[in-house]
Amino acid sequence: MSLINNINKAFDHRIRLGIMSILMVNDHADFKMLKELLEITDGNLASHAKALEKEAYILVEKQFIGRKPNTRYAATKLGRAAFKKHIEALEKLIGK
């Protein structure tokens, strides 16, 4: 099997790569945290998070804290495995 086969198109955008990277080292992250760390707009974050959610790579939990809505994200078991495989393929590709 070719290394290219293990490179996952779901992670081919820097924002999705960033979201997954943050979620791999944190149990969860909320919308505000991701937005600030990645320095992106609300719409950008929402659309890329939706793409990862559609693949079942992240779990999205919406709740209210006081009267304020809060959206929290976490990587799923499937998402963690897929991302690890993707990173390993990239490392092999660059000869690390």
Secondary structure as the mmCIF struct_conf table of DSSP 4:
data_model
#
loop_
_struct_conf.conf_type_id
_struct_conf.id
_struct_conf.beg_label_comp_id
_struct_conf.beg_label_asym_id
_struct_conf.beg_label_seq_id
_struct_conf.end_label_comp_id
_struct_conf.end_label_asym_id
_struct_conf.end_label_seq_id
HELX_RH_3T_P HELX_RH_3T_P1 LEU A 3 ASN A 6
BEND BEND1 ILE A 7 ILE A 7
HELX_RH_3T_P HELX_RH_3T_P2 LYS A 9 PHE A 11
BEND BEND2 HIS A 13 HIS A 13
HELX_RH_AL_P HELX_RH_AL_P1 ARG A 14 VAL A 25
BEND BEND3 ASN A 26 ASP A 27
STRN STRN1 ALA A 29 ASP A 30
HELX_RH_AL_P HELX_RH_AL_P2 PHE A 31 LEU A 38
TURN_TY1_P TURN_TY1_P1 GLU A 39 GLU A 39
HELX_RH_AL_P HELX_RH_AL_P3 ASP A 42 LYS A 54
TURN_TY1_P TURN_TY1_P2 GLU A 55 ALA A 56
BEND BEND4 TYR A 57 TYR A 57
STRN STRN2 ILE A 58 ILE A 65
TURN_TY1_P TURN_TY1_P3 GLY A 66 ARG A 67
STRN STRN3 LYS A 68 ALA A 75
HELX_RH_AL_P HELX_RH_AL_P4 LYS A 77 LEU A 93
TURN_TY1_P TURN_TY1_P4 ILE A 94 GLY A 95
#
